[in-house]
């Protein structure tokens, strides 16, 4: 239960970062500078410091240590356990990414969703 809950937090954070980076990029903000600012702010997390650079480079593998397919499975299991609106949204987001053909890539490839 703790592992699933921790993975849900990680996946929610990564999906939110992907959305933020897309929005900032569409606004003309340099993604490297955006990551620098996000890392120094109250929303900083391992997603920002470790997966943000991966998202900016678009380097999702393969190989991947934790594939998006496994992430989608964990998100689905966590959503069944937690049952709240955020966990439901995260599970749906990773399921969309899986159906978009990103399953064998790193879970941060959720950034490829538009």
Residue pairs with C-beta under 8 A, 6 or more apart in sequence:
1 81
4 74
4 77
4 78
4 81
5 78
5 81
5 82
7 71
7 74
7 75
7 78
8 74
8 75
8 78
8 79
8 82
8 87
8 90
10 46
10 47
11 71
11 74
11 75
11 78
11 90
11 94
11 107
11 110
12 86
12 87
12 90
13 45
13 46
13 47
14 47
14 51
14 107
14 108
14 110
15 90
15 93
15 94
15 110
16 47
17 38
17 45
17 47
17 48
17 51
17 52
17 55
17 111
18 55
18 108
18 110
18 111
18 113
20 34
20 38
21 31
21 34
21 35
21 52
21 55
21 56
21 111
22 111
22 114
24 31
24 34
25 31
25 34
31 55
31 56
32 56
35 48
35 52
35 53
35 56
38 44
38 48
38 52
39 48
39 49
39 52
47 108
51 108
54 60
54 106
54 108
55 108
55 111
58 111
58 112
60 102
60 105
60 106
60 108
60 109
60 111
60 112
61 104
61 105
61 106
61 109
62 104
62 105
64 104
64 105
64 106
64 107
65 106
66 106
66 107
67 103
67 104
67 105
67 106
67 107
68 94
68 97
68 98
68 102
68 103
68 104
68 105
68 106
68 107
68 109
68 110
69 98
69 103
69 104
70 107
71 94
71 107
71 110
72 91
72 94
72 95
72 97
72 98
72 103
75 87
75 90
75 91
75 93
75 94
75 95
76 91
76 94
76 95
78 87
78 90
78 91
79 87
79 88
79 90
79 91
93 110
93 113
94 107
94 110
96 113
97 103
97 109
97 110
97 112
97 113
100 112
100 113
102 109
102 110
102 112
105 112
